[in-house]
């Protein structure tokens, strides 16, 4: 079900950790359109997109960024506030909130979290081993217009190679001390194996052999995050946007409890199949 409804079914202060790859609001697919913009170019496609890019739909309006287009991130922020409010209610004091986010709208998610009462601790980095670059050589356009200028030979329009994705680390405020939260619920800190201080950069190759979801994150990355922030197999880890269930699978393999919500039935069924096929050592 929709997590904005499902979260209301969870008891107050019953969740230890939130870990989720939330919709980025960047028009990646139909489920990622979280605004009312009806520009005619939105979600259209080009032949190039269908063949060569991860974005199968077009998010750029055909006539430039008008007033309606500029409201997209504000509407995304308002959507985030709905479930951030519920997250604050269901989590415990010092609960870590770990949310994958886009580089473009990271600030909107952070503001929604802060406005609903959370503290922003850090922006963690998932460093990738490869990426899908989305930058066009401007000469491809200029030459069609009969413009030939050598100064543009190495010039592109688009984005720099996106070799990382941010992970927001927020925390629910606590009334006494972090030590008290650690003693009570074993949350509020992080685990550094062999007395090492973990980096806020998590390197993990994409390396997904059987991809179940177009924005699926590597299972090992999710497990690394859980092992960093959860030291108790009684912890309940919540994923409000399960997708194909990678967080649930990671929890199952690491002997953690989990709660997940997913709006699309197909991905719910994939999640159930993945969980049922896990062989615990």
C-alpha positions in Angstrom: 0.0 0.0 0.0 0.9 3.7 -0.1 3.2 4.3 2.8 1.5 7.6 3.6 -1.5 5.5 4.6 0.4 2.4 5.8 2.6 4.2 8.2 -0.5 5.2 10.2 -0.9 1.6 11.1 2.5 1.5 13.0 2.6 2.1 16.7 4.3 5.2 18.1 8.1 4.9 18.8 8.2 1.3 17.6 10.7 1.5 14.8 14.5 1.5 15.5 15.9 2.4 12.0 14.6 3.8 8.8 16.5 2.8 5.6 14.9 3.5 2.2 15.6 4.3 -1.4 12.9 6.9 -1.7 11.4 8.1 -5.1 13.7 11.0 -6.3 11.0 13.0 -7.9 13.0 13.5 -11.1 10.5 11.9 -13.5 12.5 8.7 -13.9 9.3 6.7 -14.4 5.5 7.1 -13.9 5.8 6.3 -10.1 8.5 9.0 -9.8 6.2 11.8 -11.0 5.2 13.5 -7.8 3.9 16.8 -9.0 1.0 18.2 -11.0 3.0 19.6 -14.0 1.2 18.7 -17.2 3.7 20.0 -19.7 3.1 18.2 -23.0 6.8 17.0 -23.2 6.8 15.4 -19.7 7.2 11.6 -19.9 7.6 11.6 -23.6 10.4 9.6 -25.1 12.9 9.8 -27.9 14.5 7.0 -29.9 17.8 7.6 -28.2 16.3 7.3 -24.8 14.7 4.0 -25.5 18.0 2.6 -26.8 20.8 4.0 -24.8 19.8 5.6 -21.5 18.4 4.5 -18.1 15.8 7.3 -18.4 13.1 5.9 -20.6 10.9 9.0 -20.2 11.7 12.7 -20.8 11.5 15.0 -17.8 12.6 18.3 -19.5 9.7 20.4 -20.6 9.7 21.2 -24.3 9.5 25.0 -23.9 12.1 25.6 -21.1 11.6 26.0 -17.4 8.5 28.0 -16.9 6.7 29.0 -13.6 4.9 25.6 -13.4 8.1 23.7 -13.9 9.8 25.6 -11.1 7.1 24.4 -8.7 8.1 20.7 -9.2 10.6 20.6 -6.4 8.2 22.5 -4.0 5.5 19.9 -4.7 8.0 17.2 -4.1 8.9 18.8 -0.8 5.2 18.8 0.2 4.9 15.1 -0.7 8.0 14.3 1.5 6.6 16.1 4.4 3.6 13.8 4.5 5.6 10.7 5.2 8.3 12.5 7.2 5.7 13.5 9.7 4.7 9.8 10.2 8.3 8.7 10.4 8.9 11.1 13.3 5.9 9.5 15.2 6.9 5.9 14.6 10.6 6.1 15.3 12.4 6.1 18.7 14.7 8.7 20.1 18.0 8.8 18.3 16.7 6.5 15.5 18.9 6.9 12.4 17.0 7.8 9.3 19.0 6.8 6.1 17.4 7.9 2.8 18.9 7.7 -0.6 18.1 10.9 -2.5 18.8 12.7 -5.7 21.6 15.3 -6.0 19.0 17.6 -7.5 16.3 17.5 -4.7 18.4 16.4 -1.8 17.8 19.8 -0.1 14.0 19.4 -0.3 14.1 16.1 1.5 16.4 17.5 4.2 14.1 20.5 4.7 11.1 18.2 5.0 12.9 16.1 7.6 13.9 19.1 9.5 10.5 20.7 9.4 9.0 17.6 10.8 11.4 17.5 13.7 14.5 15.5 12.6 18.1 16.5 12.8 20.4 16.2 9.8 23.6 14.4 10.9 25.5 14.1 7.6 25.2 13.3 3.9 26.8 9.9 3.3 28.0 9.0 -0.2 27.5 5.9 -2.2 30.5 5.9 -4.5 29.9 3.9 -7.6 32.2 2.0 -9.9 30.4 3.2 -13.1 27.5 5.4 -14.2 25.3 6.3 -17.0 26.5 9.7 -18.2 23.8 12.1 -19.6 25.7 14.8 -21.5 25.3 15.7 -25.1 28.1 17.0 -27.3 26.9 20.5 -28.3 28.5 20.1 -31.7 25.8 17.5 -32.5 23.3 20.3 -32.4 25.4 23.1 -33.7 26.5 21.3 -36.9 22.8 20.7 -37.7 22.4 24.5 -37.6 25.4 25.0 -39.8 27.6 26.3 -37.0 31.2 25.1 -36.9 33.3 26.5 -34.0 36.3 24.7 -32.8 36.0 26.3 -29.3 33.0 23.9 -28.7 34.8 20.7 -29.7 35.1 19.4 -26.1 32.0 21.2 -24.8 28.9 19.4 -23.6 25.5 20.2 -22.2 23.9 18.0 -19.5 25.4 16.6 -16.3 28.9 15.7 -15.1 29.4 11.9 -14.8 27.3 11.0 -11.7 29.7 8.7 -9.9 28.0 9.0 -6.5 24.5 9.1 -4.9 23.8 10.9 -1.6 22.4 9.2 1.4 20.8 11.5 4.0 21.6 10.5 7.6 19.1 12.1 9.9 18.3 11.4 13.5 15.3 11.8 15.7 16.2 14.2 18.6 16.7 12.7 22.1 15.7 14.0 25.5 18.7 12.9 27.6 22.0 11.7 26.0 23.0 9.5 23.2 24.5 7.1 25.7 21.1 6.7 27.3 19.7 5.9 23.8 22.4 3.3 23.2 21.8 1.7 26.5 18.0 1.6 26.0 17.7 0.6 22.4 21.2 0.1 21.0 20.8 3.0 18.6 22.3 6.5 18.3 25.8 5.5 17.3 27.5 3.4 14.7 29.7 0.3 14.5 33.3 0.4 13.5 34.7 -3.1 13.0 38.1 -3.7 14.6 37.9 -0.3 16.3 38.0 1.6 13.0 36.2 4.8 12.3 33.9 4.2 9.3 34.1 6.7 6.5 31.0 8.6 5.3 31.8 7.4 1.8 30.5 3.9 1.1 32.2 2.4 -2.0 30.2 -0.4 -3.6 30.2 -1.7 -7.2 26.8 -1.8 -8.8 27.3 -5.4 -9.8 23.6 -6.4 -9.8 23.3 -9.7 -11.7 19.5 -10.2 -11.6 18.0 -6.7 -11.6 14.5 -6.7 -10.3 13.8 -2.9 -10.3 15.1 -0.1 -12.5 16.5 1.9 -9.6 17.6 -1.1 -7.5 20.5 -0.6 -5.1 23.2 -3.3 -4.6 22.3 -5.7 -1.8 25.8 -5.4 -0.4 25.5 -1.7 0.0 22.3 -2.0 1.9 23.8 -4.7 4.1 26.9 -2.4 4.8 24.5 0.4 6.0 22.6 -2.0 8.2 25.8 -3.4 9.8 27.0 0.1 10.4 23.9 1.4 12.2 22.3 -1.8 13.7 24.1 -3.9 16.3 21.0 -5.7 17.6 19.1 -8.5 15.8 15.9 -7.3 17.6 16.0 -4.0 15.7 13.0 -3.2 13.5 14.1 -1.6 10.3 11.5 0.2 8.2 11.5 0.8 4.5 8.6 2.9 3.4 9.5 2.5 -0.3 10.5 -1.1 -0.7 10.7 -1.4 -4.5 11.8 -4.9 -5.1 12.6 -5.5 -1.5 16.4 -5.2 -1.2 16.2 -3.8 2.3 13.9 -6.7 3.4 16.3 -9.2 1.8 19.3 -7.6 3.6 17.4 -7.6 6.9 16.5 -11.3 6.5 20.1 -12.3 5.7 21.4 -10.3 8.6 18.8 -11.5 11.1 17.0 -8.2 11.5 13.2 -7.5 11.7 11.7 -5.4 8.9 8.6 -3.6 7.8 8.1 -2.4 4.3 5.6 -0.7 2.1 5.4 -0.8 -1.7 2.6 0.7 -3.9 3.1 -1.4 -7.0 1.8 -5.0 -6.8 4.4 -6.4 -9.2 7.2 -5.4 -6.9 5.5 -6.6 -3.8 5.3 -10.1 -5.4 9.0 -9.9 -6.4 9.8 -9.0 -2.8 7.9 -12.0 -1.4 9.6 -14.4 -3.9 13.1 -13.0 -3.0 12.4 -13.4 0.7 11.1 -16.9 0.3 14.2 -17.9 -1.7 16.7 -16.8 0.9 18.8 -19.6 2.3 20.0 -18.7 5.8 23.4 -20.2 6.6 
